[in-house]
Amino acid sequence: MMDRRLLCVVAVMSPLLWSCSDDAKPAAPSVPGADGPIDVSTLPGRITFSWGSGVWTSDATGEHRVQITDDDGFDPTYSPDGKSIVYRLLTADDDGELLSIDADGEKRNIVNDPDFSDWSPAWSPDGTMIAFSSNRLGVLGIWVMDADGSNQRFVTKSHGEYPTWSPDSQSIAYAGGSYYDIRRINVDGSGDELVSGDSAYEMGPAWSPDGQWIAFHTQADFDELEEPGMGPELEIHLIRPDGTGERRITNNHTDDSFAVWSPDGQYLMWVQHGQIVVARPDGTGLVEIGAGNFPSWVA
């Protein structure tokens, strides 16, 4: 991997293609011919997110917000078909159980791991698996299970949080390693490699639908921090899965975090200081669509 300094986001639950040079400042993904604010009415699909006392859904436009849990659940992920949501619920016994909720409102604990903490679920694009973080072996690492909660297996050999899947459901990018770097690993545990290893805090990777980019948030743009992992120094970056072509997308000294891609790869959505925002992948056209955290987007 080349040094980064040298390189260039119940009720209604229904169901990229850019070039980048190897120059110091590579071209960011963009939508040809697009400029000005995004026309929110054209945003496709639906999102789920956490806000207030639970998990919500809405159109990707931010309209038709519906609260589907009132249990302080958060960190939700949509199934690829939009029919189910898995989210994290804090309990009296630990820091997180993973619950599934479907269109009829039925909840089910799919990890059944009350003695340890499980969080940051991510559904595989083919709908067969869910990746998540757990500390049940004494190390906080990435696990994978079948979508019904069976066949749970440990993937990483060291620290790992907030997994995101490659479009072919064969690889996972995550935040971890010796500190909080962006890494990638094959789902069978082989090929664990560094993607972005700046000494600064890096978190929340999101793999683009075409497989060409990973979005993440980082404090690498600032030398003086209010607090590692928190605060207004968090900015959104893009990087290719092989570690090349890194590009800063936001430049506002505001808390920008937990990006997700639109299902067609034309937009990025993330959380900006408690507000869900959406923009083109080069950061232009940004608009707010409403309050929330941890968005997940499906067609």
Buried (B, 14 or more C-beta within 10 A) or exposed (E): BEEBEEBBBBEEBEEBEBEBEEEEEBBBBBBEEEEEEBEBEEBBBBBBBBBEEBBBBBBBBBEEBBBBBEBEBBBBBBBBEBBBBBBBBBEEEBEBBBBBBBBEEEBBBBBEBEEBBBBBBBBBBEBEBBBBBBBBEEBBBBBBBBBEBEEBEBBBEEBBBBBBBBBEBEBBBBBBBEBBBBBBBBBEBEEBBEBBBBEBBBBBBBBBBBBBBBBBBBBBBBEEBEEEBEBBBBBBBBBBBEBBBBBBBBEEEBBBBBBBBBBEBBBBBBBBEEBBBBBBBBBBBBBEBBBBBBBBBBB
